[in-house]
Every structure is written in C-alpha cells, then in structure tokens.
Amino acid sequence: MSKTIKGVEADAPVVTNQNGGKQSDTPYGFHLLPVSALFDAAKVAKYGADKYGETFDQRNYTKIDTIEHLNHAVQHIYAFLAGDTQDDHLGHAIVRLMFAYDVNDRKENK
C-alpha cells in the first residue's frame, strides 16, 4: 500500500530561516505536542499490542470500527472523571482516539 503524507513530498516548498538555512517547509508541529502524553500513549499502545498479539504488519485495531474505538475512548474519559484510578484512563482514551482517527482515515481514503 502506497500513501503520500501531505507536507513530506520531495517537491515540498523550501523555506529559509533567519540564519539563511534552507529546508523543506512543513505543516507539522511535532515539537509542540506534549512529550509526556506521547510517551504515555506509546506505553498504552505497546501494552495493548502485547495483550492482543498485535504486530506492525497485523494491526488489530484496524479490525475494529471507528464507533467502537470512540465508545472505548469515552468510557475511559468517564472512568477518569469518576475518579477511577485502576487504569491509565487518559492514556487509553488518547490511544483509542488515535485508533478511531486512523480507522476512519483508512476508510475514507480507500
């Protein structure tokens, strides 16, 4: 499967910084994302991959509908709001939302 990520093309526009350095322009601000949340999401994703036997080539989450991922995300959000501390509910909610986004994106871009 071939996919092009917008903003990472070989012919992306070139920008020049204040020091005269040139590079491809990017629409992304990965440096702006909270590092702690990214690490936590990666930890939750690995836990789930280990639990459900997921590999890089065999993504279990892609076999689950968007609405189911959203339901689980909301479940974790409400568990967090209710004060439940038995799980990393915010981490699970972030990952489920990312899974929902990806499953939906794959469906729309078939």
Protein Blocks (a to p, Z undefined) as FASTA:
>chain_A
ZZddehiafkbccdddfkopacdddfbdfklpcfklmmmmmmmmmmmmmmnopafklcfk
lmpcfklmmmmmmmmmmmmmnopakbcfklmmmmmmmmmmmmmmmmmmZZ
